[in-house]
Amino acid sequence: MRKKVGVNGLRKHYGTKCRRGTKRPKNRKGAGKNIRFCLIQLEDAGLVGTTKFYSQEGATVTMGKALTKKGIMDMDRIAAQTGKKNKGKQ
């Protein structure tokens, strides 16, 4: 749902607490290989693309990944379908 996010941001989101015995738990990041693999598959399907920032000097900086127009349309379609299913159950 966020506009621009990279692999590290997704690792933070999908991470969990690490139990360390008698010490207090700490947050740990999720597995980066799985996230990279999923992002590659979504890019091949055309649902996710890289976002770039163009500076005044002409240099480009990659900012992360974001949904493409096709990805946004698919997400809206799926949300509408699940909304109709959940509304009928109540």
C-alpha positions as CSV (number, residue, x, y, z in Angstrom):
1,M,0.0,0.0,0.0
2,R,3.0,2.3,0.3
3,K,4.1,4.1,-2.8
4,K,7.8,3.4,-3.0
5,V,9.4,0.6,-1.0
6,G,12.6,-1.4,-1.4
7,V,13.7,-4.9,-0.3
8,N,15.0,-3.5,3.0
9,G,11.7,-1.8,3.8
10,L,9.9,-5.0,3.1
11,R,12.3,-7.0,5.3
12,K,11.5,-4.6,8.2
13,H,7.8,-5.0,7.6
14,Y,7.8,-8.8,7.5
15,G,10.3,-9.2,10.3
16,T,9.3,-10.4,13.7
17,K,10.6,-10.6,17.3
18,C,13.5,-12.9,18.0
19,R,13.1,-14.8,21.3
20,R,16.5,-14.8,23.2
21,G,15.7,-16.9,26.3
22,T,15.7,-14.9,29.5
23,K,16.7,-11.6,27.7
24,R,14.2,-9.3,26.3
25,P,13.1,-10.0,22.6
26,K,14.5,-7.8,19.8
27,N,13.1,-7.2,16.4
28,R,14.7,-9.1,13.5
29,K,14.3,-8.5,9.7
30,G,12.6,-11.0,7.4
31,A,14.4,-13.1,4.8
32,G,15.6,-10.9,1.9
33,K,16.0,-13.7,-0.7
34,N,12.3,-14.6,-0.5
35,I,11.3,-11.0,-1.0
36,R,13.7,-10.5,-3.9
37,F,12.4,-13.6,-5.6
38,C,8.8,-12.5,-5.2
39,L,9.6,-9.0,-6.5
40,I,11.4,-10.5,-9.6
41,Q,8.3,-12.6,-10.3
42,L,6.0,-9.6,-9.9
43,E,8.2,-7.5,-12.3
44,D,8.1,-10.3,-14.9
45,A,4.3,-10.2,-14.6
46,G,4.3,-6.5,-15.1
47,L,2.7,-5.7,-11.7
48,V,5.7,-4.0,-10.1
49,G,8.3,-1.7,-11.6
50,T,11.3,0.3,-10.4
51,T,10.8,4.0,-9.5
52,K,13.5,6.4,-10.5
53,F,14.3,10.0,-9.4
54,Y,15.8,12.3,-12.1
55,S,18.0,15.0,-10.7
56,Q,18.7,18.4,-12.4
57,E,22.2,17.2,-13.4
58,G,20.7,14.4,-15.5
59,A,21.6,11.6,-13.1
60,T,19.1,9.0,-12.2
61,V,18.7,7.4,-8.7
62,T,16.6,4.3,-8.2
63,M,14.2,4.9,-5.3
64,G,12.7,1.4,-4.9
65,K,9.8,-0.6,-6.3
66,A,6.2,0.5,-6.9
67,L,3.0,-0.8,-8.4
68,T,2.5,-0.2,-12.1
69,K,-0.9,0.9,-13.6
70,K,-1.6,-2.8,-14.3
71,G,-0.8,-3.7,-10.7
72,I,-3.0,-1.0,-9.3
73,M,-5.9,-2.1,-11.5
74,D,-5.5,-5.7,-10.4
75,M,-5.3,-4.7,-6.7
76,D,-8.5,-2.6,-7.1
77,R,-10.3,-5.5,-8.8
78,I,-9.3,-8.0,-6.2
79,A,-10.3,-5.6,-3.4
80,A,-13.8,-5.1,-5.0
81,Q,-14.3,-8.8,-5.4
82,T,-13.4,-9.6,-1.7
83,G,-15.5,-6.7,-0.6
84,K,-18.6,-8.1,-2.3
85,K,-17.9,-11.6,-0.9
86,N,-17.5,-10.2,2.7
87,K,-20.6,-8.0,2.4
88,G,-22.7,-11.0,1.4
89,K,-21.6,-13.0,4.5
90,Q,-22.9,-10.5,7.0
